[in-house]
Amino acid sequence: MTDRARTFYLTTPIYYVNDRPHLGHAYTTILADTMARYRRLAGDDVWFLTGTDEHGDKIAQAAAKAGITPQQLADRNSAAFRDAWRQLGIEYSDYIRTTEARHTKVVQAILQKLWDAGEIYLGKYGGHYCFGCERFYTEKEIVDGKCPDHQTPLTWIEEENYFFKMSKYQAWLIETVERQPDLRALLHREGDRRRQVPGPPDAAHLDRGGELLLQDVEVPGVADRNRRAPARLDPPRALPE
């Protein structure tokens, strides 16, 4: 045991509830649990988080295919994840669902702060979208008209969305990554580092218009109350060159 406990925070991905847990989910969770146990033995103050992401196109599509509501699908499969971790003896500190009120409250507070600071604006975007990846692909990334990961045809989507002014912080992000090599591990692949960060101004979209996929959050200060934001804010995986 160490003389002075250090705080150690660890999280698994929060898993999509479009289907039940499989071997890949178990693999990442067991690895995280192993690290958490090691850190506890070393005397660290450990907070180990896992849970389920219950917002997204693929969840809405899976629910429609099953003939149930997205919430019913989320409840069923989130319970399956929790039961799987019980059977595997996973000792997590907290299990979060993005449909929980405590999660929604925090998302609302963050988005409200961004809105009040003028960091969010209403705009339009069109691009080639993969529902499996839940991301847009640039022309240079597309392979034979298909998603480079799933090898499935992409769908052209044009949307009016609320966007976060990520381009405002782009220069700072590039400089920070270059100055601190350890941060490069946060990017998906070292070889894609230059492709993923630099490039012309871009933004992260916050909502999917009136298409409520499951856990959408009303931002009280936003003028258009018919538009809601998803229960997470994800920057794009890659910026166009």
Rosetta blueprint (number, residue, H / E / L):
1 M L
2 T L
3 D L
4 R L
5 A L
6 R L
7 T E
8 F E
9 Y E
10 L E
11 T E
12 T L
13 P L
14 I L
15 Y E
16 Y E
17 V L
18 N L
19 D L
20 R L
21 P L
22 H L
23 L H
24 G H
25 H H
26 A H
27 Y H
28 T H
29 T H
30 I H
31 L H
32 A H
33 D H
34 T H
35 M H
36 A H
37 R H
38 Y H
39 R H
40 R H
41 L H
42 A L
43 G L
44 D L
45 D E
46 V E
47 W E
48 F E
49 L E
50 T E
51 G E
52 T E
53 D E
54 E L
55 H L
56 G L
57 D H
58 K H
59 I H
60 A H
61 Q H
62 A H
63 A H
64 A H
65 K H
66 A H
67 G L
68 I L
69 T L
70 P H
71 Q H
72 Q H
73 L H
74 A H
75 D H
76 R H
77 N H
78 S H
79 A H
80 A H
81 F H
82 R H
83 D H
84 A H
85 W H
86 R H
87 Q H
88 L L
89 G L
90 I L
91 E L
92 Y L
93 S L
94 D E
95 Y E
96 I E
97 R E
98 T L
99 T L
100 E L
101 A H
102 R H
103 H H
104 T H
105 K H
106 V H
107 V H
108 Q H
109 A H
110 I H
111 L H
112 Q H
113 K H
114 L H
115 W H
116 D H
117 A L
118 G L
119 E L
120 I E
121 Y E
122 L E
123 G E
124 K E
125 Y E
126 G E
127 G E
128 H E
129 Y E
130 C E
131 F L
132 G L
133 C L
134 E L
135 R E
136 F E
137 Y E
138 T L
139 E L
140 K L
141 E L
142 I L
143 V E
144 D L
145 G L
146 K E
147 C L
148 P L
149 D L
150 H L
151 Q L
152 T L
153 P E
154 L L
155 T E
156 W E
157 I E
158 E E
159 E E
160 E E
161 N E
162 Y E
163 F E
164 F E
165 K L
166 M H
167 S H
168 K H
169 Y H
170 Q H
171 A H
172 W H
173 L H
174 I H
175 E H
176 T H
177 V H
178 E H
179 R H
180 Q L
181 P H
182 D H
183 L H
184 R H
185 A H
186 L H
187 L L
188 H L
189 R L
190 E H
191 G H
192 D H
193 R H
194 R H
195 R H
196 Q H
197 V L
198 P L
199 G L
200 P L
201 P L
202 D L
203 A L
204 A E
205 H E
206 L L
207 D L
208 R L
209 G L
210 G L
211 E L
212 L L
213 L L
214 L L
215 Q L
216 D E
217 V E
218 E L
219 V L
220 P L
221 G L
222 V L
223 A L
224 D L
225 R L
226 N L
227 R L
228 R L
229 A E
230 P E
231 A L
232 R L
233 L L
234 D L
235 P L
236 P L
237 R L
238 A L
239 L L
240 P L
241 E L
